[in-house]
Every structure is written in C-alpha cells, then in structure tokens.
Amino acid sequence: MATCFWLRSCGAQRLGSTFPGCRLRPRAGGLVPASRPAPGPAQLRGYAGGLAGLSAALLRTDSFVGGRWLPAAATFPVQDPASGAALGMVADCGVREARAAVRAAYEAFCSWREVSAKERSSLLRKWYNLMIQNKDDLARIITAESGKPLKEAHGEILYSAFFLEWFSEEARRVYGDIIYTPAKDRRALVLKQPIGVAAVITPWNFPSAMITRKVGAALAAGCTVVVKPAEDTPFSALALAELASQAGIPSGVYNVIPCSRKNAKEVGEAICTDPLVSKISFTGSTTTGKILLHHAANSVKRVSMELGGLAPFIVFDSANVDQAVAGAMASKFRNTGQTCVCSNQFLVQRGIHDAFVKAFAEAMKKNLRVGNGFEEGTTQGPLINEKAVEKVEKQVNDAVSKGATIVTGGKRHQLGKNFFEPTLLCNVTQDMLCTHEETFGPLAPVIKFNTEEEAIAIANAADVGLAGYFYSQDPAQIWRVAEQLEVGMVGVNEGLISSVECPFGGVKQSGLGREGSKYGIDEYLELKYVCYGGL
Ligand code: NAP
C-alpha cells in the first residue's frame, strides 16, 4: 500500500478573531483566549485507509505564537520516512520568530500564573478530551511523519493524552508547608510558585507524548511554554496547538515554533539563552543535552534533561524463558527499536543462554512484520531516516567483524532505504560498538555471562543509566539487582514500564529530573520560603 499524501498550507485565516465563550478573566498581563480561525482546506492525496478524511483543522503548517498561526519567511519539507513522499512544507522559524514566541509566552505567563488551579485544571481536561475525540486523526499524523505502526501511534496518542489528564488532576494538588521554628514569634511558610516560561525541545520518536509529558506539567504549575519540535515531526506539535486553541488555552500559553535542522542550533540557543525563559526542558540525545546545559549555565536556568540510554536486559538462570522472551520483544522492538528505553544489550546467563536465544529468534520470526506503518499487521516500520539505518548497519558489521554471529536478520530490508531487518546477534563481546553506543534500531545483541556480579558490572559500565530490565525468579536476587543497577527505571520481569503515574527519567548522562508522576510537576515549581514574624 503506498503511503503518501500531500499537505498544503491550510490557508487558515491568520491573526483571526478571538475565541468567544472563554470564562477566563483578562488581567493586567492581557490574558485572552487563543484565537480559533476557521480551518481552510488541506489538500490530501490520500491512500486507502491512511489519511483520507483526516480533519483539515489538524493539519497545520504555520507556527503558533501568541494564539496566532504565523508563516515564516521560509519553509522546510517534511517527508514520510516509509516512502520518502513529501508530506508538506512547514514554517521554518528562525531567531526572530523564536524571540517573538518567548515574548508571547512571557506576556501570557504574567496572567496564566494568576489563573486559579481549578481553571487551569479544567482547561487541561478540555484539551485532553479533544485529544481523545481526535485520537484517530492524531495517530495517523504520527504514523505519516514518523513511520511508526498505526497501532503504536494509537498507543502513543492515549499515552500522550493521559499526561494532560494526569496533570489536570495534579494542578489542584500543589501544596506548600508551614514550619515551626525555634522562634516563638515567627512562622515559616513554604510556597510553591510557577517558574516562568519554559523552553521545550522534543525529539521525533514520540512526536506527541514527549510534548504533553512536559507541557501538561508546565501548564498545570502555571508556566507557559515555547515548543520546538523535531524537524522530522512538526505536524503532531502543531495539531496539539490547534486542539489547545479549541480547548480555550489562552493565547501565548502554548506556542510552537517548528524549524528545519539547519536552524535548530540557533533557534535552540535563542530560546535557551533568552532572559525571559526560566526553564529548559529537553528530550533528545545526550550530545544535544550537553549543548543545552551550556546554554542553561550562562544564565543559571532550571533544567530537565531526558537523554539517551543504553538499557541492559539481563536474563538470569532462574528466569522463566517465555516471560523473558515476551519482555525482550516488547522492550526491544517497540517503535522499531527507536525508543530511549529500548533494550540495547541482552546479557544472558550461561545456563539459560541457548534456550533464550532459540526462543527469542523464533518469536522474532513469528511476530515481527516489517512494512509500512499504515498496513494492517505491520509491527516494524521504517527507521526515521537513512542515517539511522547506516548506524544499525555499521554496528552489525562491526560486531560480525569481531566475531559475533547473526542468528536472524543482519541487513537492510528490501522494502526501501529506511528499512532494516530485525536482527539478533549472539557471541557478542564488550569490545563491539553495539554494546556501548545507543543503537536506536531493531538490533538485539546477546552477551553470555557467568555470574550476577559480572552482569551488573557490564550493565553499570555504561556512562548513561535510563532504563534497565532483568528476569529472575529469585526474590533475594531481585532486590539485590534492582538496587544495584545504575539506572533511573527498572523493569523486573517486565519489558514495558512507562506509565503517566510513574516517574520517568535517568541517572548519570541519561539526564536530570523526572517527568510524569506526582514528581513531574515539581520540575516547573520554585520553592519560596516566607518568614512571617512579629506574631
Ligand atoms: P537530538 O538530535 O538530540 O534532537 C532532539 C531535539 O533537539 C530535536 O528537536 C532537534 O532538532 C533538537 N536539536 C538538535 N540539535 C540542537 C541544538 N544544537 N540546539 C537545540 N536543539 C537541537 O535527538 P534525536 O536523535 O532526535 O532523538 C533521539 C534521542 O533522544 C536518543 O538518544 C533517545 O534516547 C533520546 N530520547 C530520550 C528520551 C527520554 O525520555 N530520556 C525520550 C525519547 C528520546 P532537529 O530535529 O531539527 O535536529
């Protein structure tokens, strides 16, 4: 089935009238509801079962700043990674647009921080409801721009929407403290206040959820945001803007400035060094994270960094092989191996090694189907681009040249330049690239080990520590290993661990801070101590 559609700039009325009926009261800062121009026609060259019939209102190509859809002087193309077909041309924002977006966000912050938590909660809930109402269209946008199988895209939209729902609830549960000091005539109070404008930079592999995981928390806390989505996947961020506008999120609270990779460095620098920005929240590679940390250092901004991982997946002799294989399939091959928590290396104890490898290979052959993300039955879509394919190919070739054995897969897939065969390698050793470089593709390398100490030493040798998984039926071992693994998240006899209720984040060079859960909102709040004397 061909996968292409042509998306033209919606031609929506720009700088449109304000959205009537919003119950928010404007304050000194000029809080007004976001404008909601009538959408123009999006021209689609649809494919059966694909984007035909997709809501034109969601297919936005301009930036969204201060509640307005604004073009930029230039545009950049977005492509379907499965077919290479052009999806559309999107506003290529530069430093000027970035600064304007920060100003709009700052003006909105002066009002949004005064909006009651109950009202913020209710607006986030409306945004959530709209995501659920539009979930099928939103999922199709994800599959079109990222290549992710449609079923997974549906899963991402629910996961993404649940962050808005969760933080709509958390918005009303921000509490301070009263502290009794030795001085009888004083009371000490601790207030929690929104930090300010947050610069939000997100990757392409979860084009929707990586935005709402940050923005839900930020808006709930009373912060406003400027979002720079990845070049490959701006449509999801812009569709979210349309729904935010429909939900009545006030102008300037949620801003989106898409830009090409060519402009990412200077746009990133502009938003991350602007004195009106108080917080940088980034998800992406450790390399980019370090650049942004430098920006943050110069003006001492708060940061949240969700960076790369190198997740170990350890199978001990006592493990249940079927359970371990099911977990390995889930943790390795979701999004064709392109998630930060995907298992990167499989450490399998000598006694169970052969049974595990055999069952894993059989499961891969039986359950994985490479194809276009829109096709029924596809479990493995394309990688995001040819550079990603080259990285997997290089790791396979390096491992084989150093003695690894290909159990299944091992080469590019005949479907096209962005496809790679799901690959299982055994006889892998620690001198191979695939054991110390994040793969971000469908490659499962298996290292054989003898003792628990050895497995932990290999796992903890990494300079990153995001997720880690292990399979064991020995309770004492489970406690020992869970406590010793140097990661932020551990799956014990479980390969899928992400949930909005639980804290997501890493240690070492995998990042700083936590997202989701009851802790996520703290990333957007400052503590203020008030000493109330003379009592
Ligand atoms: P990336 O290259 O670091 O890009 C992420 C974002 O940063 C994109 O929007 C990118 O824009 C932008 N960017 C790149 N260089 C920049 C610069 N100098 N200044 C400002 N912004 C810049 O990461 P990626 O390859 O897209 O994403 C994959 C990585 O993300 C993996 O390492 C993965 O582990 C990590 N990740 C982590 C988590 C987590 O929660 N810990 C979740 C998902 C992904 P362009 O798109 O225009 O280049």
Residues whose N, C-alpha, C, O or C-beta is under 5 A from the ligand:
A	BS01	NAP	I201 T202 P203 W204 K228 P229 A230 E231 D232 C259 S260 R261 A264 K265 G268 E269 T283 G284 S285 T286 T288 I291 E306 L307 G308 G309 C340 S510
